């Protein structure tokens, strides 16, 4: 079964059951206000390979998707903060990136469409009054910490703080109290990618049973290698042996499933985003032969955070292409619903590579091909929405540990 259309056929045949099941599961966990999911589709497997709680690419969503995104934002906020009128957007600090600023401008537009007064800023940006995006400027306000762990603007507190900062560097003093979405304990200072994979497994298993297919078709194989000090040869040797055993198991699995593919492992920092701290390997020996430059790149995390654990994940090749090169779907979700799609493409990368690099660009479905939108609404939406359920389960488990 190397053509994924059979998965879509089973999804459509069970659409009503899936819709009812999804509604039931969403009622059991705190669904994130928003998120993004990178999907890989090899035909013989479709899987969410990365899930981000603080998406920073809203500037790439098509204009025609904005009304639905705004409606979903309003529905989510109203469930938690019924009387909210003012939403304060708390951003990252890399304001010199015009693409990120454009993401903020888009979020402001969506929130205003939803009927909210919107301000943007953080104490770290108080010396800056205006930043420029790709299509215009964005005004920032002065934000002051309060004495009780909250924040205020011009002496007043916003009704809701929408967090668009992944908190890799830690939790600022002004984000300890108040109505904050997503909650701060889902930041990368605490969250781990492996926690998401673990939370995802039972949801994938239930859906796979409903569709009468092996869960393997809807999720990557993975494991976590803990406490690895890669600057020491002994640590690299252990990790290399673990990777070889993992690849051997994948090789056997592929043979059983009739997949003519040499397995690849993605070695990732177990926390963090932006495609940092990722290496693609076909043998554990590649880890033993790392140059200092490549080892530093693998050990690098956003903000200089230490890398302690590695998520080793099955590599899934992409079959999607554009005129710009190979491509992969990026699904943007609000209130748990897959509401917008665009495609990351990279002329300098191959079908099995990590496409999230400085040479990547983003395209709408219309520039990928006529099949892209039907896939987006079928198996791509399914695995992305399962990831949002898993994020909700992560959040529930994390809040219980707090």
Secondary structure by P-SEA (a helix, b strand, c coil): cccaaaaaaaaaaaaaaaaaaaaaaaaaccccccbbbbbbbcccccccccccccccccccccccaaaaaaaaaaaaaaaccccccbbbbbbccccccaaaaaaaaaaaaaaaaacccccccccccccccccccccbbbbbbbbbbcccccccccccccccccccccccccccccccccccccccccccccccaaaaaaaaaaaaaaaaaaacccccccccccccccccccccaaaaaaaaaaaaaaaaaaaaaaaaaccccbbbbbbcccccccccbbbbbccccccccccaaaaaaaacccccccccbbbbbbbbbbcccccccbbbbbbbbccccccbbbbbbbccccccccccccccccccccccccaaaaaaacaaaaaaaaaaaaaaaaaaaaaaac
